[in-house]
Amino acid sequence: MRTMNRSVGVVAGCWVLVSVGVLCAQDWPQWRGANRDGKVTGFNVPDTWPKALVEKWRTTVGSGDATPALVDDKLYVFTRQGDDEVLMCLSAADGKKLWENKYPAKPVTGPSARDHSGPRSSPTVAEGSVVTLGATGVVSCVKAADGEKVWRNEDYKKVPQFYTSTSPIVVDGMAVVQLGGSGAGTTVAFDMATGNPKWKWEGDGPGYASPVLMTADGVKQIVTLTDKNVVGLAAADGKVLWKIPFVPARMSYNAATPIVEGDTVIFTGRGRGTKAVKVEKEGDQFATSEIWSNPQLAPQFNSPVLKEGLLFGLNDQGSFYCIDAKTGKTAWTDKTKHGRGFCSLVDAGPVFLALPADHELIAFKADGKEYSELAKFQVSGKQTYAHPVVAGQRIFVKDTDAVTMWTLE
């Protein structure tokens, strides 16, 4: 990977992949939202922030860290209940269960079991179906309307040390899923209609991040972090187009979802900083060239969000930070500690909404000059590892065993 001095181009994002009927601006159909980038539209920032959010309903759903998906005012929640993994559909209006689909699943054991016994992977709603990846590697596809099983695959028995965390992505009628264990894995593109594999890439083990889609020089690519590399796979056939070594240091993981902006990929990991590369064709092959590297700032369990040339995240010490995504230089780092490095960020226009694991939702300015906190709300009495789902003035929060719908009034 050669080093070049280039700035990150800014291009308009476009909605991709997912639909049940018509995708609404406030739908959250997959991991990190409509474009898998942590951005929402339709949130109105109040002139004066209230002292508290208003709780509209709370429904106990089971254990797990998986973020719910929201499409057409239906909330798809993936959890564990007893010996089963359960996908249920709730009415977003009142939290009442509309249907559920469940299957027996091997339990999570070892150090992960105490606080994280349920699924980590978020459901993906696309093409009238919901695709899930269970904690022990079971891939399922059910009808979004009524939960009827379309297909289920239990062929892949190995899992990473802390079980599956990558979320499926749907591209061109295929559910692309990273499977396998540490050091040896398989990325599979399942046909959405039949569950039959359309292509496989057998190589690295899965990371704990999730894949995203990019198009470079007219070629559609799946970009993802594996257990030791950043890779670009051809969406059409799974062939490796490019690969960048990114081996985790001791007590760190490839857990941050990469960011795509045009032909630029930004990736990050504890102990290795944050890097931006350009992906382009050279002859018949793809090559990557480094744009910048910031060795000081990286998350542990957080996927940063890119906004108007600025990259916002929570570093491995639990502090919010901002990087100038044109140069890679640090814009600011706050000194306050939050959530032991666990955090989810939502770009809600002029503000960011952040939910660390310590169950307080934080609103702060989307400012490249300094950290400026606007409000803080307690949204649970339990740990919050799932991403908040923001739809207009509604905020859906999944904690260790329940979903709560809050409103900003």
Sequence and secondary structure as in RCSB ss.txt:
>XXXX:A:sequence
MRTMNRSVGVVAGCWVLVSVGVLCAQDWPQWRGANRDGKVTGFNVPDTWPKALVEKWRTTVGSGDATPALVDDKL
YVFTRQGDDEVLMCLSAADGKKLWENKYPAKPVTGPSARDHSGPRSSPTVAEGSVVTLGATGVVSCVKAADGEKV
WRNEDYKKVPQFYTSTSPIVVDGMAVVQLGGSGAGTTVAFDMATGNPKWKWEGDGPGYASPVLMTADGVKQIVTL
TDKNVVGLAAADGKVLWKIPFVPARMSYNAATPIVEGDTVIFTGRGRGTKAVKVEKEGDQFATSEIWSNPQLAPQ
FNSPVLKEGLLFGLNDQGSFYCIDAKTGKTAWTDKTKHGRGFCSLVDAGPVFLALPADHELIAFKADGKEYSELA
KFQVSGKQTYAHPVVAGQRIFVKDTDAVTMWTLE
>XXXX:A:secstr
 EE             S  SSS  TT B STTTTTTSSB S     SS  SS EEEEEEE  B     EEETTEE
EEEEEETTEEEEEEEETTT  EEEEEEEE     GGGGTT  S  S  EEETTEEEEE TTS EEEEETTT  EE
EEE       TT      EEETTEEEEEEEETTEEEEEEEETTT  EEEEEEES B SS  EEEEETTEEEEEEE
BSSEEEEEETTT  EEEEEE    TT    S  EEETTEEEEEETTTEEEEEEEEEETTEEEEEEEEEESS   S
B   EEETTEEEEE TTS EEEEETTT  EEEE     GGGBEEEEE SSEEEEEETTSEEEEEE  SS   EEE
EEE  SS   S  EEETTEEEEE SSEEEEEE  
